[in-house]
């Protein structure tokens, strides 16, 4: 991180920090979505013949 002489974070560093925060938030959202899907499918799958159906 680069801090200017007047104590402010440079704009490029701020953008990098915001990108990291946005990425972490997106990953957390995906994990929540996949957890919800996994929980739903855990109780809504049926073995029929040689394959699994989702119903």
PDB file of N, CA, C and O in Angstrom:
ATOM      1  N   UNK A   1       0.856  -1.160   0.000  1.00  0.00           N
ATOM      2  CA  UNK A   1       0.000   0.000   0.000  1.00  0.00           C
ATOM      3  C   UNK A   1       0.909   1.231   0.000  1.00  0.00           C
ATOM      4  O   UNK A   1       1.902   1.288   0.725  1.00  0.00           O
ATOM      5  N   UNK A   2       0.554   2.195  -0.811  1.00  0.00           N
ATOM      6  CA  UNK A   2       1.309   3.439  -0.872  1.00  0.00           C
ATOM      7  C   UNK A   2       0.500   4.548  -0.228  1.00  0.00           C
ATOM      8  O   UNK A   2      -0.642   4.815  -0.604  1.00  0.00           O
ATOM      9  N   UNK A   3       1.116   5.179   0.741  1.00  0.00           N
ATOM     10  CA  UNK A   3       0.458   6.303   1.400  1.00  0.00           C
ATOM     11  C   UNK A   3       1.217   7.562   1.010  1.00  0.00           C
ATOM     12  O   UNK A   3       2.436   7.635   1.167  1.00  0.00           O
ATOM     13  N   UNK A   4       0.496   8.542   0.506  1.00  0.00           N
ATOM     14  CA  UNK A   4       1.135   9.778   0.077  1.00  0.00           C
ATOM     15  C   UNK A   4       1.631  10.556   1.287  1.00  0.00           C
ATOM     16  O   UNK A   4       1.359  10.208   2.436  1.00  0.00           O
ATOM     17  N   UNK A   5       2.368  11.620   0.989  1.00  0.00           N
ATOM     18  CA  UNK A   5       2.943  12.432   2.069  1.00  0.00           C
ATOM     19  C   UNK A   5       1.880  13.033   2.982  1.00  0.00           C
ATOM     20  O   UNK A   5       2.129  13.269   4.164  1.00  0.00           O
ATOM     21  N   UNK A   6       0.682  13.282   2.423  1.00  0.00           N
ATOM     22  CA  UNK A   6      -0.370  13.858   3.256  1.00  0.00           C
ATOM     23  C   UNK A   6      -1.201  12.796   3.976  1.00  0.00           C
ATOM     24  O   UNK A   6      -2.189  13.123   4.632  1.00  0.00           O
ATOM     25  N   UNK A   7      -0.800  11.507   3.856  1.00  0.00           N
ATOM     26  CA  UNK A   7      -1.436  10.451   4.625  1.00  0.00           C
ATOM     27  C   UNK A   7      -2.584   9.739   3.946  1.00  0.00           C
ATOM     28  O   UNK A   7      -3.234   8.899   4.568  1.00  0.00           O
ATOM     29  N   UNK A   8      -2.856  10.047   2.688  1.00  0.00           N
ATOM     30  CA  UNK A   8      -3.961   9.417   1.982  1.00  0.00           C
ATOM     31  C   UNK A   8      -3.484   8.200   1.197  1.00  0.00           C
ATOM     32  O   UNK A   8      -2.366   8.183   0.684  1.00  0.00           O
ATOM     33  N   UNK A   9      -4.322   7.201   1.109  1.00  0.00           N
ATOM     34  CA  UNK A   9      -4.029   6.011   0.311  1.00  0.00           C
ATOM     35  C   UNK A   9      -4.194   6.384  -1.152  1.00  0.00           C
ATOM     36  O   UNK A   9      -5.169   7.037  -1.522  1.00  0.00           O
ATOM     37  N   UNK A  10      -3.250   5.977  -1.980  1.00  0.00           N
ATOM     38  CA  UNK A  10      -3.334   6.293  -3.399  1.00  0.00           C
ATOM     39  C   UNK A  10      -4.515   5.572  -4.027  1.00  0.00           C
ATOM     40  O   UNK A  10      -4.932   4.512  -3.560  1.00  0.00           O
ATOM     41  N   UNK A  11      -5.050   6.161  -5.092  1.00  0.00           N
ATOM     42  CA  UNK A  11      -6.265   5.662  -5.727  1.00  0.00           C
ATOM     43  C   UNK A  11      -6.112   4.225  -6.233  1.00  0.00           C
ATOM     44  O   UNK A  11      -7.045   3.433  -6.104  1.00  0.00           O
ATOM     45  N   UNK A  12      -4.963   3.875  -6.803  1.00  0.00           N
ATOM     46  CA  UNK A  12      -4.787   2.519  -7.331  1.00  0.00           C
ATOM     47  C   UNK A  12      -4.803   1.491  -6.203  1.00  0.00           C
ATOM     48  O   UNK A  12      -5.306   0.382  -6.387  1.00  0.00           O
ATOM     49  N   UNK A  13      -4.270   1.838  -5.057  1.00  0.00           N
ATOM     50  CA  UNK A  13      -4.279   0.927  -3.912  1.00  0.00           C
ATOM     51  C   UNK A  13      -5.695   0.766  -3.371  1.00  0.00           C
ATOM     52  O   UNK A  13      -6.082  -0.329  -2.964  1.00  0.00           O
ATOM     53  N   UNK A  14      -6.462   1.838  -3.362  1.00  0.00           N
ATOM     54  CA  UNK A  14      -7.835   1.772  -2.899  1.00  0.00           C
ATOM     55  C   UNK A  14      -8.655   0.860  -3.815  1.00  0.00           C
ATOM     56  O   UNK A  14      -9.471   0.070  -3.339  1.00  0.00           O
ATOM     57  N   UNK A  15      -8.437   0.970  -5.125  1.00  0.00           N
ATOM     58  CA  UNK A  15      -9.141   0.112  -6.072  1.00  0.00           C
ATOM     59  C   UNK A  15      -8.781  -1.354  -5.833  1.00  0.00           C
ATOM     60  O   UNK A  15      -9.650  -2.223  -5.903  1.00  0.00           O
ATOM     61  N   UNK A  16      -7.528  -1.631  -5.556  1.00  0.00           N
ATOM     62  CA  UNK A  16      -7.097  -3.005  -5.295  1.00  0.00           C
ATOM     63  C   UNK A  16      -7.758  -3.544  -4.029  1.00  0.00           C
ATOM     64  O   UNK A  16      -8.186  -4.698  -3.995  1.00  0.00           O
ATOM     65  N   UNK A  17      -7.843  -2.723  -3.001  1.00  0.00           N
ATOM     66  CA  UNK A  17      -8.482  -3.130  -1.748  1.00  0.00           C
ATOM     67  C   UNK A  17      -9.959  -3.417  -1.989  1.00  0.00           C
ATOM     68  O   UNK A  17     -10.488  -4.416  -1.503  1.00  0.00           O
ATOM     69  N   UNK A  18     -10.627  -2.539  -2.741  1.00  0.00           N
ATOM     70  CA  UNK A  18     -12.042  -2.742  -3.027  1.00  0.00           C
ATOM     71  C   UNK A  18     -12.270  -3.998  -3.858  1.00  0.00           C
ATOM     72  O   UNK A  18     -13.260  -4.701  -3.656  1.00  0.00           O
ATOM     73  N   UNK A  19     -11.361  -4.290  -4.796  1.00  0.00           N
ATOM     74  CA  UNK A  19     -11.485  -5.510  -5.596  1.00  0.00           C
ATOM     75  C   UNK A  19     -11.365  -6.754  -4.727  1.00  0.00           C
ATOM     76  O   UNK A  19     -12.101  -7.721  -4.925  1.00  0.00           O
ATOM     77  N   UNK A  20     -10.459  -6.740  -3.781  1.00  0.00           N
ATOM     78  CA  UNK A  20     -10.292  -7.883  -2.878  1.00  0.00           C
ATOM     79  C   UNK A  20     -11.553  -8.067  -2.048  1.00  0.00           C
ATOM     80  O   UNK A  20     -12.020  -9.192  -1.871  1.00  0.00           O
ATOM     81  N   UNK A  21     -12.104  -6.981  -1.542  1.00  0.00           N
ATOM     82  CA  UNK A  21     -13.326  -7.073  -0.738  1.00  0.00           C
ATOM     83  C   UNK A  21     -14.497  -7.573  -1.569  1.00  0.00           C
ATOM     84  O   UNK A  21     -15.300  -8.373  -1.089  1.00  0.00           O
ATOM     85  N   UNK A  22     -14.603  -7.108  -2.812  1.00  0.00           N
ATOM     86  CA  UNK A  22     -15.680  -7.560  -3.696  1.00  0.00           C
ATOM     87  C   UNK A  22     -15.524  -9.041  -4.015  1.00  0.00           C
ATOM     88  O   UNK A  22     -16.511  -9.774  -4.066  1.00  0.00           O
ATOM     89  N   UNK A  23     -14.286  -9.484  -4.231  1.00  0.00           N
ATOM     90  CA  UNK A  23     -14.039 -10.900  -4.518  1.00  0.00           C
ATOM     91  C   UNK A  23     -14.425 -11.769  -3.323  1.00  0.00           C
ATOM     92  O   UNK A  23     -15.083 -12.797  -3.488  1.00  0.00           O
ATOM     93  N   UNK A  24     -14.025 -11.367  -2.141  1.00  0.00           N
ATOM     94  CA  UNK A  24     -14.351 -12.146  -0.943  1.00  0.00           C
ATOM     95  C   UNK A  24     -15.859 -12.208  -0.730  1.00  0.00           C
ATOM     96  O   UNK A  24     -16.390 -13.250  -0.346  1.00  0.00           O
ATOM     97  N   UNK A  25     -16.542 -11.112  -0.974  1.00  0.00           N
ATOM     98  CA  UNK A  25     -17.993 -11.083  -0.830  1.00  0.00           C
ATOM     99  C   UNK A  25     -18.661 -11.992  -1.854  1.00  0.00           C
ATOM    100  O   UNK A  25     -19.620 -12.694  -1.534  1.00  0.00           O
ATOM    101  N   UNK A  26     -18.156 -11.980  -3.080  1.00  0.00           N
ATOM    102  CA  UNK A  26     -18.714 -12.839  -4.131  1.00  0.00           C
ATOM    103  C   UNK A  26     -18.515 -14.310  -3.813  1.00  0.00           C
ATOM    104  O   UNK A  26     -19.425 -15.119  -3.995  1.00  0.00           O
ATOM    105  N   UNK A  27     -17.342 -14.649  -3.344  1.00  0.00           N
ATOM    106  CA  UNK A  27     -17.057 -16.043  -2.986  1.00  0.00           C
ATOM    107  C   UNK A  27     -17.973 -16.490  -1.849  1.00  0.00           C
ATOM    108  O   UNK A  27     -18.498 -17.604  -1.880  1.00  0.00           O
ATOM    109  N   UNK A  28     -18.168 -15.641  -0.854  1.00  0.00           N
ATOM    110  CA  UNK A  28     -19.057 -15.979   0.265  1.00  0.00           C
ATOM    111  C   UNK A  28     -20.485 -16.187  -0.235  1.00  0.00           C
ATOM    112  O   UNK A  28     -21.173 -17.103   0.215  1.00  0.00           O
ATOM    113  N   UNK A  29     -20.932 -15.341  -1.164  1.00  0.00           N
ATOM    114  CA  UNK A  29     -22.272 -15.493  -1.730  1.00  0.00           C
ATOM    115  C   UNK A  29     -22.424 -16.786  -2.498  1.00  0.00           C
ATOM    116  O   UNK A  29     -23.451 -17.456  -2.389  1.00  0.00           O
ATOM    117  N   UNK A  30     -21.411 -17.148  -3.277  1.00  0.00           N
ATOM    118  CA  UNK A  30     -21.456 -18.415  -4.015  1.00  0.00           C
ATOM    119  C   UNK A  30     -21.501 -19.605  -3.062  1.00  0.00           C
ATOM    120  O   UNK A  30     -22.245 -20.561  -3.285  1.00  0.00           O
ATOM    121  N   UNK A  31     -20.705 -19.541  -2.007  1.00  0.00           N
ATOM    122  CA  UNK A  31     -20.704 -20.634  -1.028  1.00  0.00           C
ATOM    123  C   UNK A  31     -22.076 -20.793  -0.389  1.00  0.00           C
ATOM    124  O   UNK A  31     -22.548 -21.915  -0.208  1.00  0.00           O
ATOM    125  N   UNK A  32     -22.730 -19.667  -0.041  1.00  0.00           N
ATOM    126  CA  UNK A  32     -24.076 -19.736   0.536  1.00  0.00           C
ATOM    127  C   UNK A  32     -25.052 -20.365  -0.445  1.00  0.00           C
ATOM    128  O   UNK A  32     -25.868 -21.204  -0.067  1.00  0.00           O
ATOM    129  N   UNK A  33     -24.964 -19.955  -1.710  1.00  0.00           N
ATOM    130  CA  UNK A  33     -25.855 -20.507  -2.728  1.00  0.00           C
ATOM    131  C   UNK A  33     -25.641 -21.994  -2.939  1.00  0.00           C
ATOM    132  O   UNK A  33     -26.604 -22.757  -3.017  1.00  0.00           O
ATOM    133  N   UNK A  34     -24.383 -22.411  -3.032  1.00  0.00           N
ATOM    134  CA  UNK A  34     -24.102 -23.833  -3.225  1.00  0.00           C
ATOM    135  C   UNK A  34     -24.478 -24.659  -2.003  1.00  0.00           C
ATOM    136  O   UNK A  34     -24.915 -25.802  -2.141  1.00  0.00           O
ATOM    137  N   UNK A  35     -24.313 -24.096  -0.808  1.00  0.00           N
ATOM    138  CA  UNK A  35     -24.743 -24.797   0.408  1.00  0.00           C
ATOM    139  C   UNK A  35     -26.258 -24.999   0.407  1.00  0.00           C
ATOM    140  O   UNK A  35     -26.745 -26.072   0.764  1.00  0.00           O
ATOM    141  N   UNK A  36     -27.003 -23.961   0.002  1.00  0.00           N
ATOM    142  CA  UNK A  36     -28.461 -24.075  -0.068  1.00  0.00           C
ATOM    143  C   UNK A  36     -28.861 -25.127  -1.097  1.00  0.00           C
ATOM    144  O   UNK A  36     -29.741 -25.947  -0.834  1.00  0.00           O
ATOM    145  N   UNK A  37     -28.220 -25.111  -2.269  1.00  0.00           N
ATOM    146  CA  UNK A  37     -28.515 -26.103  -3.299  1.00  0.00           C
ATOM    147  C   UNK A  37     -28.174 -27.509  -2.810  1.00  0.00           C
ATOM    148  O   UNK A  37     -28.943 -28.444  -3.032  1.00  0.00           O
ATOM    149  N   UNK A  38     -27.050 -27.663  -2.159  1.00  0.00           N
ATOM    150  CA  UNK A  38     -26.638 -28.967  -1.645  1.00  0.00           C
ATOM    151  C   UNK A  38     -27.630 -29.490  -0.614  1.00  0.00           C
ATOM    152  O   UNK A  38     -27.986 -30.668  -0.634  1.00  0.00           O
ATOM    153  N   UNK A  39     -28.076 -28.621   0.281  1.00  0.00           N
ATOM    154  CA  UNK A  39     -29.062 -29.029   1.297  1.00  0.00           C
ATOM    155  C   UNK A  39     -30.384 -29.424   0.653  1.00  0.00           C
ATOM    156  O   UNK A  39     -31.010 -30.397   1.073  1.00  0.00           O
ATOM    157  N   UNK A  40     -30.812 -28.685  -0.357  1.00  0.00           N
ATOM    158  CA  UNK A  40     -32.058 -29.008  -1.048  1.00  0.00           C
ATOM    159  C   UNK A  40     -31.946 -30.362  -1.753  1.00  0.00           C
ATOM    160  O   UNK A  40     -32.825 -31.214  -1.625  1.00  0.00           O
ATOM    161  N   UNK A  41     -30.864 -30.546  -2.490  1.00  0.00           N
ATOM    162  CA  UNK A  41     -30.702 -31.790  -3.246  1.00  0.00           C
ATOM    163  C   UNK A  41     -30.497 -33.007  -2.345  1.00  0.00           C
ATOM    164  O   UNK A  41     -30.791 -34.135  -2.739  1.00  0.00           O
ATOM    165  N   UNK A  42     -29.992 -32.771  -1.134  1.00  0.00           N
ATOM    166  CA  UNK A  42     -29.779 -33.888  -0.208  1.00  0.00           C
ATOM    167  C   UNK A  42     -31.089 -34.585   0.123  1.00  0.00           C
ATOM    168  O   UNK A  42     -31.101 -35.789   0.380  1.00  0.00           O
ATOM    169  N   UNK A  43     -32.184 -33.850   0.121  1.00  0.00           N
ATOM    170  CA  UNK A  43     -33.472 -34.459   0.455  1.00  0.00           C
ATOM    171  C   UNK A  43     -34.402 -34.585  -0.749  1.00  0.00           C
ATOM    172  O   UNK A  43     -35.559 -34.972  -0.583  1.00  0.00           O
ATOM    173  N   UNK A  44     -33.931 -34.271  -1.955  1.00  0.00           N
ATOM    174  CA  UNK A  44     -34.779 -34.320  -3.139  1.00  0.00           C
ATOM    175  C   UNK A  44     -34.135 -35.084  -4.292  1.00  0.00           C
ATOM    176  O   UNK A  44     -34.348 -34.738  -5.454  1.00  0.00           O
ATOM    177  N   UNK A  45     -33.359 -36.106  -3.991  1.00  0.00           N
ATOM    178  CA  UNK A  45     -32.777 -36.929  -5.046  1.00  0.00           C
ATOM    179  C   UNK A  45     -33.276 -38.358  -4.895  1.00  0.00           C
ATOM    180  O   UNK A  45     -33.505 -38.838  -3.785  1.00  0.00           O
ATOM    181  N   UNK A  46     -33.437 -39.014  -6.007  1.00  0.00           N
ATOM    182  CA  UNK A  46     -33.957 -40.375  -5.999  1.00  0.00           C
ATOM    183  C   UNK A  46     -33.153 -41.229  -6.963  1.00  0.00           C
ATOM    184  O   UNK A  46     -32.824 -40.792  -8.066  1.00  0.00           O
ATOM    185  N   UNK A  47     -32.839 -42.446  -6.545  1.00  0.00           N
ATOM    186  CA  UNK A  47     -32.119 -43.362  -7.413  1.00  0.00           C
ATOM    187  C   UNK A  47     -33.136 -44.128  -8.244  1.00  0.00           C
ATOM    188  O   UNK A  47     -33.996 -44.829  -7.709  1.00  0.00           O
ATOM    189  N   UNK A  48     -33.026 -43.985  -9.553  1.00  0.00           N
ATOM    190  CA  UNK A  48     -33.931 -44.672 -10.469  1.00  0.00           C
ATOM    191  C   UNK A  48     -33.080 -45.394 -11.489  1.00  0.00           C
ATOM    192  O   UNK A  48     -32.381 -44.763 -12.282  1.00  0.00           O
ATOM    193  N   UNK A  49     -33.136 -46.713 -11.473  1.00  0.00           N
ATOM    194  CA  UNK A  49     -32.300 -47.484 -12.417  1.00  0.00           C
ATOM    195  C   UNK A  49     -30.833 -47.271 -12.129  1.00  0.00           C
ATOM    196  O   UNK A  49     -30.360 -47.486 -11.012  1.00  0.00           O
ATOM    197  N   UNK A  50     -30.118 -46.844 -13.158  1.00  0.00           N
ATOM    198  CA  UNK A  50     -28.681 -46.622 -13.006  1.00  0.00           C
ATOM    199  C   UNK A  50     -28.312 -45.160 -12.819  1.00  0.00           C
ATOM    200  O   UNK A  50     -27.129 -44.825 -12.751  1.00  0.00           O
ATOM    201  N   UNK A  51     -29.314 -44.281 -12.733  1.00  0.00           N
ATOM    202  CA  UNK A  51     -29.010 -42.863 -12.625  1.00  0.00           C
ATOM    203  C   UNK A  51     -29.761 -42.210 -11.477  1.00  0.00           C
ATOM    204  O   UNK A  51     -30.703 -42.776 -10.923  1.00  0.00           O
ATOM    205  N   UNK A  52     -29.334 -41.039 -11.144  1.00  0.00           N
ATOM    206  CA  UNK A  52     -29.962 -40.271 -10.076  1.00  0.00           C
ATOM    207  C   UNK A  52     -30.846 -39.214 -10.728  1.00  0.00           C
ATOM    208  O   UNK A  52     -30.416 -38.535 -11.661  1.00  0.00           O
ATOM    209  N   UNK A  53     -32.062 -39.073 -10.249  1.00  0.00           N
ATOM    210  CA  UNK A  53     -32.946 -38.019 -10.750  1.00  0.00           C
ATOM    211  C   UNK A  53     -33.091 -36.954  -9.686  1.00  0.00           C
ATOM    212  O   UNK A  53     -32.963 -37.219  -8.491  1.00  0.00           O
ATOM    213  N   UNK A  54     -33.356 -35.762 -10.136  1.00  0.00           N
ATOM    214  CA  UNK A  54     -33.560 -34.646  -9.221  1.00  0.00           C
ATOM    215  C   UNK A  54     -35.019 -34.226  -9.361  1.00  0.00           C
ATOM    216  O   UNK A  54     -35.482 -33.894 -10.453  1.00  0.00           O
ATOM    217  N   UNK A  55     -35.732 -34.246  -8.242  1.00  0.00           N
ATOM    218  CA  UNK A  55     -37.149 -33.931  -8.365  1.00  0.00           C
ATOM    219  C   UNK A  55     -37.667 -32.998  -7.356  1.00  0.00           C
ATOM    220  O   UNK A  55     -38.852 -32.667  -7.372  1.00  0.00           O
TER     221      UNK A  55
END
